[in-house]
Amino acid sequence: MDNKNLTVEKKPVMFRVARTKRETPDHVTLSFNGNIQFRPGQFVMLWIPGLDEKPYTISYHGSDFFGITVEAKGRFSKKAALMKEGDLLGIRGPFGNGFNTAPMDRVCVVAGGCGTAPVAPLIDMLGNDITLIQGARSKDLLLFRDRYPSLNGQYCTDDGSFGHKGFVTELLEQAISRTPFNMVYACGPEIMMKRVFDICEKQNIPCQVSLERYMRCGFGACGACVCGAERVCIDGPVFNSEKLRQMKDFNQSALLKSGAEVLLSTYASWRCGENIA
């Protein structure tokens, strides 16, 4: 059984998969025994020997275990989702800046798709006195929907199969009309997070969002993940309202693996660690 401590390692530490859990038809959680010094919103680099390395958030975190949730979409994530108990993977990190979790009341967490994974440990830390707004394409893709039974979550789906038919930002506007939030946390598609940011700016509410960009190194050396003047891997991936106001590339453009800059609409970035090739 692994019993390891992981603290800002720039070389992979090898772990064996301790448990696997099918979360949805598209999502699988890989759990590992060991302790990782981690703040919600930080990420690790997951290495499959002989294949590649990708950034993933920590979706479960305890004193002697941690979990990584993958969405099986591309070559790497499909391979990761097929891992079995006892399989060996390399992990380095954690890297980046996580969410600022200073104690406050009237907090809202907005999650879209597999953007629920980065905010899951945040929800665990904040406890039950929050408003959770979560969306997905359909009911069976609502990640961790049964994980917080004491939370009065608000849900929406693109197809109307569960909760409100529409967008999380529509539910956010409704919630703000009832509750003057002191902080909004968000993770999901960047177009969603930009809309969350705009809503919060209009209502003078601070927010923090977790961005996704292509990452090679994870510790700010290669520059592949820049967004404006910020390196997402080391300055983020969580950015607050003050930083977002200055990031001209936010919801506008990103760099491909080749280094070419493209419009964000053509940048097929995938949450849960699956980046454009």
N, C-alpha and C positions, 0 to 999 in steps of 0.2 A: 504494500500500500504506500502511495506517495505521502510524504509528510514534509513538505518543503515550504520555505518562505521565499516570496518573490518580491523584490523591491528594486525597481528601476534597473533592470538588467538589460544591457544592450546586446547580449548574446543569448540565444534561446536556452531556456531551462526546460529539460524534457519531463513531461508529465504523461502518465497513462490515464486514459479515460476511465473514470470510476463508475459513471452511470450515464445513461442516455434517456431522454424523455421526448416523446413526440408531442409538441405543443399544439400544432395545427397541421393541416395537410402539407403546408409548405415549410414549417419551422420545427427545428430540432434543437434541444438543449444538450450540450455536452458538459458534464460536471466532473470536477477534478478535486482530489483531496489535497489540502495544503492551505497555507495562509498567504494572502496577497494584501499588501498595504495599499489600499485603494479608496478613492473618493468617487462617489457617483458622478458619471460623465467622463471619467478617464477611460482609456482604451489600452488594449494589449495587441501585440503583433502575434498572430497565430501562424505557425509554420508546419506545413505538411511536407516531410522530407521527400525530395524528388519531384515535388510539384511546384510549390510557390509559397508565398507568405502574404497575409492580408491582415488589415486592422479590424479588430472586433471589440465591441464594448463588453463589459462584464454585466450580465443580466441578473445573476444571483450572487450574493456575497454573504458568507458567514465566517465565523472565527477559524474554522478548519476546512472550509471548502469554498469553491467558487464555480460559477457556471457561465458558459458562453452560448448564446442562442444564435443559430445560423438560419438564414432563409435560403433554401435550395433553389438557386436561379442560374448560376454560371458554373463553369467547370470546377473551380475551387470549392465553392460552397456546396455543390452537389456531392463532391468527394467527402467534405467535412461532415455532411449530414448522414453519410453512410458509415461513419466511424462506429466501432463497437467497443464494448467494455474491454479494457486491456490494451487497446491501440495506443501507440506512442505518438505524441505531438509536441512540438516545440513552442514555448511561450516566452516572450520577452516583454518587459514593461513593469508596471503600468506607466503610460506616458500621458502628457498633456495636462491641461487644467480642467477640472471638473466644475460642477455646479457650486455656486456660493449658497450654502445652506444655513446662513445666519438665522436664528430663531425669529419667526414673525407669524402673525396670524393672517387670515384671509389670503390663502395661497391657492393658485390654480395650476394644474399640470395638464398640458395638452399633448396628446400623442397620436401620431398618424402612422398606420402600417407597422412595419418592424421598427419604427422609431420608438415604439413602446419599450424595446429592450434597454436602451440607454437610461430611460427615466424610471425603470422598475426599481433599482436599488434606491433611487431618490425617494420614490413613494414609500418604500420600506422605512427610510430614515425619517421622513416627515410625519409618518403616522396617519391616523384616520381623519384628522381635522383639516382636510383639504378638499378641493373640488377637482375631480378627475374627469376629463373629457377625452374620449378615445374614439378613433375612427379606423375603418378598414374597408376593403373592397366589398366584403361580404361577412356574414355572421361567423362562418367557420374560420375566418382569418383574423378575428379579433384576438390578438395575442394576450395571454395571461388574464383572460376575462374573469376566470374564477379564482384568481390569486388573491383578490382583495374583497372578500365577502362582506366586510363591515363598512366598506366605502360605498357611498351612494353615487356610483359612477354614471355619467351621461355618455351614451353611445350613439354612433351614427355609422351607416354603411352606404356605399355608393349605390347598391342595388335595393336598398330598403328592406333587406332581410332581417335586420335587427335594429331597433331604435330609430332615430331620426334618419330619413333618407336625405342625404346631403353631406355637407362639409362640417368638420370640427369647428371651423371659424364661425359658422352660423350659430352653433351652440355657445361658443365663447362670447359672442356679442350679446346673446340672450342672458348668459350668466353674469356678465359685467353690468348689465342693466339692473340686476338684483343685488349684486355684491361688489362693492368697491375694493377690488383685490389690491394687495400690497406687493404682490409679485406673481408673474406668470412664467412658468417654465415650459419649453416646447421642444419637441423633436419629431421629425418626420420629413416628408418631401420639402425641399427648400422653398418651393412656391407657397406651400402651406405656412412655413415658418415666417416668410416675408409678410404674408397677410396677417399672421399673429402679431408680428412686430408693428405693422401699420396700425392695427386696431389698438394696441397698447399705447403707441405714440399719441394717437388721437385722444385717448382717455387719460393720458399722463400717468400710465402705469409702467413701472420698470419690468423688463422681461429678460430672460436668458434662454438662448437657443443653442442646440448642439449641431454643428455643421459637419458635412461629409465632403472630403476631397480625396483624390488619389494620393496615397502615401507610400513612399518607398522605405524611408529610414525610421520614421516615428519620433525622431528627436531633433528635428530642425536643421539637419545638415544638407539635405538635397534640394530643398526649395520646390519640390513637385506639388506641394499642397497649398501654395499661396492663394490667398483670397484678399485682393487689395494689397495692403502692406503687411498683412498678418499671415503667419505660417500656422495653418490649422492644427498641425500635429503638436506644436509646442506652445503657441499663444492661445490656442483653443484646446479641444474642439468646441468648448462652450464659450460663447461670447455674450456679453451683456449689451444693453441698449446703447450705452455710450460708444462702445466699439462698433456696433452694427451701423450706427449713423455715419461712420467714417469709411466703411468698407464698400467701395464702389462696385466690387464684383459680386456682392451679395445678391443672389437671385438674378444675376446677369451673365456671368461667364465663369469658366473653369479651365484648368489645364488637363489635356489628355495625358496618357502614359508617355506619349512621344514628346511631350512638352508643348504641343500646339495649343493655342488658346481658342476655345470655341464658345458659342452661346450655351448657356446652361440648358436650354431646351433640347440641345443635341448631345448633351453630356449625360450618358446613361449610367449615372452613379447609382449604386445599389446599397441601401442600408444593410447593416449586419455584415459589413466587411467585403462586399462584392463590388469592385470598382471596374470602370471601363478599361478595356485592354487597348 
